[in-house]
């Protein structure tokens, strides 16, 4: 039985998608310089503050999850009787 190939299964399409994705990120960072901001705190008005805040928060979540894994992970044979 032949499996239907998806769009991302073709090597050229993945590279094309990543180029468009990174270009859109660069455009969004550039656009951030031209958008009028109304920050509640002064540091919120810094260029790309929320992008950096989101990235740092994501990295911290992954690191915390790695530490929690040490305490919460069950053994390989946990469900075997």
VMD Tcl script that builds the backbone (N, CA, C; Angstrom):
set m [mol new atoms 243]
animate dup $m
set s [atomselect $m all]
$s set {name element resname resid chain x y z} {
  {N N UNK 1 A 0.848 -1.178 0.000}
  {CA C UNK 1 A 0.000 0.000 0.000}
  {C C UNK 1 A 0.894 1.242 0.000}
  {N N UNK 2 A 0.713 2.083 -0.974}
  {CA C UNK 2 A 1.513 3.301 -1.088}
  {C C UNK 2 A 0.961 4.388 -0.180}
  {N N UNK 3 A 1.861 4.942 0.625}
  {CA C UNK 3 A 1.451 6.057 1.466}
  {C C UNK 3 A 1.563 7.335 0.670}
  {N N UNK 4 A 0.601 8.182 0.837}
  {CA C UNK 4 A 0.627 9.461 0.139}
  {C C UNK 4 A 1.657 10.367 0.816}
  {N N UNK 5 A 2.535 10.953 0.025}
  {CA C UNK 5 A 3.570 11.843 0.557}
  {C C UNK 5 A 2.952 13.188 0.902}
  {N N UNK 6 A 3.313 13.699 2.051}
  {CA C UNK 6 A 2.838 15.014 2.467}
  {C C UNK 6 A 3.709 16.117 1.901}
  {N N UNK 7 A 3.265 17.336 2.070}
  {CA C UNK 7 A 3.977 18.490 1.522}
  {C C UNK 7 A 5.344 18.639 2.163}
  {N N UNK 8 A 5.462 18.376 3.456}
  {CA C UNK 8 A 6.734 18.513 4.158}
  {C C UNK 8 A 7.659 17.318 3.940}
  {N N UNK 9 A 7.165 16.246 3.334}
  {CA C UNK 9 A 8.010 15.087 3.064}
  {C C UNK 9 A 8.977 15.330 1.915}
  {N N UNK 10 A 8.686 16.298 1.086}
  {CA C UNK 10 A 9.594 16.640 -0.010}
  {C C UNK 10 A 10.665 17.588 0.507}
  {N N UNK 11 A 11.949 17.252 0.348}
  {CA C UNK 11 A 13.052 18.033 0.948}
  {C C UNK 11 A 13.057 19.504 0.540}
  {N N UNK 12 A 12.750 19.817 -0.687}
  {CA C UNK 12 A 12.774 21.210 -1.130}
  {C C UNK 12 A 11.718 22.063 -0.449}
  {N N UNK 13 A 10.581 21.470 -0.148}
  {CA C UNK 13 A 9.492 22.233 0.465}
  {C C UNK 13 A 9.814 22.650 1.899}
  {N N UNK 14 A 10.503 21.798 2.626}
  {CA C UNK 14 A 10.866 22.147 4.003}
  {C C UNK 14 A 11.830 23.326 4.017}
  {N N UNK 15 A 12.809 23.306 3.146}
  {CA C UNK 15 A 13.749 24.422 3.069}
  {C C UNK 15 A 13.035 25.706 2.664}
  {N N UNK 16 A 12.118 25.599 1.716}
  {CA C UNK 16 A 11.345 26.764 1.276}
  {C C UNK 16 A 10.498 27.317 2.427}
  {N N UNK 17 A 9.856 26.424 3.179}
  {CA C UNK 17 A 9.035 26.856 4.310}
  {C C UNK 17 A 9.879 27.574 5.359}
  {N N UNK 18 A 11.060 27.017 5.674}
  {CA C UNK 18 A 11.915 27.638 6.683}
  {C C UNK 18 A 12.399 29.015 6.234}
  {N N UNK 19 A 12.702 29.173 4.956}
  {CA C UNK 19 A 13.113 30.481 4.451}
  {C C UNK 19 A 11.994 31.503 4.604}
  {N N UNK 20 A 10.776 31.120 4.262}
  {CA C UNK 20 A 9.632 32.025 4.410}
  {C C UNK 20 A 9.372 32.322 5.882}
  {N N UNK 21 A 9.495 31.314 6.733}
  {CA C UNK 21 A 9.278 31.488 8.171}
  {C C UNK 21 A 10.276 32.473 8.765}
  {N N UNK 22 A 11.559 32.292 8.458}
  {CA C UNK 22 A 12.582 33.183 9.003}
  {C C UNK 22 A 12.449 34.593 8.428}
  {N N UNK 23 A 12.091 34.698 7.166}
  {CA C UNK 23 A 11.885 36.023 6.567}
  {C C UNK 23 A 10.728 36.746 7.243}
  {N N UNK 24 A 9.657 36.008 7.579}
  {CA C UNK 24 A 8.526 36.642 8.264}
  {C C UNK 24 A 8.916 37.089 9.672}
  {N N UNK 25 A 9.776 36.321 10.347}
  {CA C UNK 25 A 10.241 36.737 11.667}
  {C C UNK 25 A 11.049 38.025 11.587}
  {N N UNK 26 A 11.911 38.118 10.588}
  {CA C UNK 26 A 12.715 39.328 10.407}
  {C C UNK 26 A 11.813 40.515 10.098}
  {N N UNK 27 A 10.814 40.318 9.253}
  {CA C UNK 27 A 9.887 41.411 8.933}
  {C C UNK 27 A 9.099 41.864 10.164}
  {N N UNK 28 A 8.722 40.925 10.998}
  {CA C UNK 28 A 7.991 41.293 12.210}
  {C C UNK 28 A 8.860 42.085 13.179}
  {N N UNK 29 A 10.119 41.727 13.296}
  {CA C UNK 29 A 11.030 42.477 14.164}
  {C C UNK 29 A 11.241 43.883 13.608}
  {N N UNK 30 A 11.380 44.004 12.295}
  {CA C UNK 30 A 11.530 45.327 11.673}
  {C C UNK 30 A 10.265 46.152 11.862}
  {N N UNK 31 A 9.100 45.521 11.695}
  {CA C UNK 31 A 7.834 46.234 11.857}
  {C C UNK 31 A 7.652 46.732 13.285}
  {N N UNK 32 A 8.240 46.047 14.240}
  {CA C UNK 32 A 8.118 46.428 15.646}
  {C C UNK 32 A 8.695 47.823 15.902}
  {N N UNK 33 A 9.672 48.238 15.104}
  {CA C UNK 33 A 10.263 49.559 15.275}
  {C C UNK 33 A 9.310 50.679 14.847}
  {N N UNK 34 A 8.328 50.361 14.009}
  {CA C UNK 34 A 7.435 51.377 13.460}
  {C C UNK 34 A 6.056 51.400 14.112}
  {N N UNK 35 A 5.794 50.488 15.026}
  {CA C UNK 35 A 4.498 50.414 15.695}
  {C C UNK 35 A 4.548 51.258 16.957}
  {N N UNK 36 A 3.523 52.090 17.139}
  {CA C UNK 36 A 3.452 52.917 18.348}
  {C C UNK 36 A 3.051 52.041 19.530}
  {N N UNK 37 A 3.816 52.150 20.588}
  {CA C UNK 37 A 3.565 51.320 21.764}
  {C C UNK 37 A 3.027 52.186 22.905}
  {N N UNK 38 A 2.246 51.556 23.755}
  {CA C UNK 38 A 1.720 52.222 24.942}
  {C C UNK 38 A 2.076 51.356 26.156}
  {N N UNK 39 A 3.362 51.337 26.529}
  {CA C UNK 39 A 3.794 50.422 27.597}
  {C C UNK 39 A 3.327 50.875 28.973}
  {N N UNK 40 A 3.064 49.904 29.799}
  {CA C UNK 40 A 2.709 50.184 31.189}
  {C C UNK 40 A 3.980 50.470 31.991}
  {N N UNK 41 A 5.035 49.696 31.711}
  {CA C UNK 41 A 6.336 49.908 32.329}
  {C C UNK 41 A 7.322 50.347 31.249}
  {N N UNK 42 A 8.390 51.037 31.640}
  {CA C UNK 42 A 9.339 51.568 30.668}
  {C C UNK 42 A 10.028 50.465 29.851}
  {N N UNK 43 A 10.382 49.356 30.493}
  {CA C UNK 43 A 11.116 48.307 29.772}
  {C C UNK 43 A 10.260 47.631 28.703}
  {N N UNK 44 A 8.931 47.732 28.797}
  {CA C UNK 44 A 8.063 47.158 27.784}
  {C C UNK 44 A 8.158 47.904 26.454}
  {N N UNK 45 A 8.652 49.112 26.483}
  {CA C UNK 45 A 8.766 49.897 25.267}
  {C C UNK 45 A 10.014 49.589 24.464}
  {N N UNK 46 A 10.897 48.753 24.971}
  {CA C UNK 46 A 12.122 48.397 24.255}
  {C C UNK 46 A 11.778 47.636 22.977}
  {N N UNK 47 A 12.545 47.845 21.923}
  {CA C UNK 47 A 12.270 47.122 20.678}
  {C C UNK 47 A 12.368 45.615 20.874}
  {N N UNK 48 A 11.403 44.909 20.358}
  {CA C UNK 48 A 11.341 43.437 20.416}
  {C C UNK 48 A 11.349 42.892 21.837}
  {N N UNK 49 A 10.858 43.646 22.790}
  {CA C UNK 49 A 10.827 43.181 24.183}
  {C C UNK 49 A 9.984 41.920 24.323}
  {N N UNK 50 A 8.797 41.928 23.720}
  {CA C UNK 50 A 7.901 40.793 23.906}
  {C C UNK 50 A 8.395 39.549 23.173}
  {N N UNK 51 A 9.112 39.722 22.073}
  {CA C UNK 51 A 9.719 38.566 21.398}
  {C C UNK 51 A 10.784 37.946 22.286}
  {N N UNK 52 A 11.624 38.768 22.874}
  {CA C UNK 52 A 12.673 38.260 23.766}
  {C C UNK 52 A 12.055 37.648 25.019}
  {N N UNK 53 A 11.026 38.278 25.555}
  {CA C UNK 53 A 10.346 37.767 26.746}
  {C C UNK 53 A 9.731 36.398 26.463}
  {N N UNK 54 A 9.097 36.246 25.316}
  {CA C UNK 54 A 8.499 34.971 24.945}
  {C C UNK 54 A 9.544 33.889 24.748}
  {N N UNK 55 A 10.659 34.227 24.106}
  {CA C UNK 55 A 11.720 33.253 23.875}
  {C C UNK 55 A 12.335 32.799 25.195}
  {N N UNK 56 A 12.638 33.745 26.061}
  {CA C UNK 56 A 13.237 33.401 27.357}
  {C C UNK 56 A 12.257 32.578 28.197}
  {N N UNK 57 A 10.983 32.920 28.159}
  {CA C UNK 57 A 9.982 32.149 28.904}
  {C C UNK 57 A 9.895 30.717 28.393}
  {N N UNK 58 A 9.958 30.540 27.081}
  {CA C UNK 58 A 9.899 29.202 26.492}
  {C C UNK 58 A 11.113 28.376 26.901}
  {N N UNK 59 A 12.284 28.971 26.857}
  {CA C UNK 59 A 13.502 28.262 27.255}
  {C C UNK 59 A 13.419 27.867 28.734}
  {N N UNK 60 A 12.948 28.777 29.572}
  {CA C UNK 60 A 12.816 28.465 31.001}
  {C C UNK 60 A 11.816 27.336 31.243}
  {N N UNK 61 A 10.718 27.307 30.491}
  {CA C UNK 61 A 9.743 26.223 30.631}
  {C C UNK 61 A 10.361 24.876 30.293}
  {N N UNK 62 A 11.166 24.829 29.244}
  {CA C UNK 62 A 11.818 23.573 28.862}
  {C C UNK 62 A 12.799 23.140 29.939}
  {N N UNK 63 A 13.574 24.071 30.476}
  {CA C UNK 63 A 14.541 23.720 31.512}
  {C C UNK 63 A 13.855 23.245 32.785}
  {N N UNK 64 A 12.775 23.892 33.172}
  {CA C UNK 64 A 12.022 23.467 34.354}
  {C C UNK 64 A 11.415 22.082 34.122}
  {N N UNK 65 A 10.924 21.831 32.909}
  {CA C UNK 65 A 10.347 20.520 32.600}
  {C C UNK 65 A 11.399 19.422 32.680}
  {N N UNK 66 A 12.624 19.724 32.260}
  {CA C UNK 66 A 13.692 18.725 32.352}
  {C C UNK 66 A 13.995 18.382 33.804}
  {N N UNK 67 A 13.964 19.367 34.679}
  {CA C UNK 67 A 14.207 19.110 36.101}
  {C C UNK 67 A 13.038 18.339 36.702}
  {N N UNK 68 A 11.819 18.715 36.369}
  {CA C UNK 68 A 10.647 18.009 36.896}
  {C C UNK 68 A 10.604 16.561 36.430}
  {N N UNK 69 A 11.125 16.313 35.254}
  {CA C UNK 69 A 11.145 14.959 34.714}
  {C C UNK 69 A 11.913 14.016 35.636}
  {N N UNK 70 A 12.952 14.517 36.264}
  {CA C UNK 70 A 13.741 13.675 37.163}
  {C C UNK 70 A 12.916 13.193 38.352}
  {N N UNK 71 A 11.968 14.010 38.791}
  {CA C UNK 71 A 11.163 13.661 39.960}
  {C C UNK 71 A 9.895 12.895 39.595}
  {N N UNK 72 A 9.331 13.180 38.432}
  {CA C UNK 72 A 8.030 12.627 38.084}
  {C C UNK 72 A 8.078 11.388 37.204}
  {N N UNK 73 A 9.220 11.101 36.601}
  {CA C UNK 73 A 9.310 9.992 35.661}
  {C C UNK 73 A 9.217 8.652 36.390}
  {N N UNK 74 A 8.430 7.766 35.832}
  {CA C UNK 74 A 8.284 6.412 36.376}
  {C C UNK 74 A 9.308 5.495 35.717}
  {N N UNK 75 A 9.564 4.378 36.319}
  {CA C UNK 75 A 10.486 3.412 35.757}
  {C C UNK 75 A 9.949 2.770 34.488}
  {N N UNK 76 A 10.837 2.094 33.743}
  {CA C UNK 76 A 10.442 1.462 32.486}
  {C C UNK 76 A 9.385 0.395 32.695}
  {N N UNK 77 A 9.470 -0.323 33.784}
  {CA C UNK 77 A 8.549 -1.421 34.018}
  {C C UNK 77 A 7.443 -1.053 35.014}
  {N N UNK 78 A 7.074 0.196 35.062}
  {CA C UNK 78 A 6.085 0.675 36.042}
  {C C UNK 78 A 4.729 -0.012 35.846}
  {N N UNK 79 A 4.311 -0.182 34.582}
  {CA C UNK 79 A 2.981 -0.741 34.339}
  {C C UNK 79 A 2.989 -2.262 34.198}
  {N N UNK 80 A 4.152 -2.878 34.221}
  {CA C UNK 80 A 4.228 -4.341 34.125}
  {C C UNK 80 A 3.922 -4.972 35.482}
  {N N UNK 81 A 3.141 -6.019 35.452}
  {CA C UNK 81 A 2.816 -6.735 36.704}
  {C C UNK 81 A 3.480 -8.060 36.764}
}
mol reanalyze $m
mol bondsrecalc $m
mol representation Tube
mol addrep $m
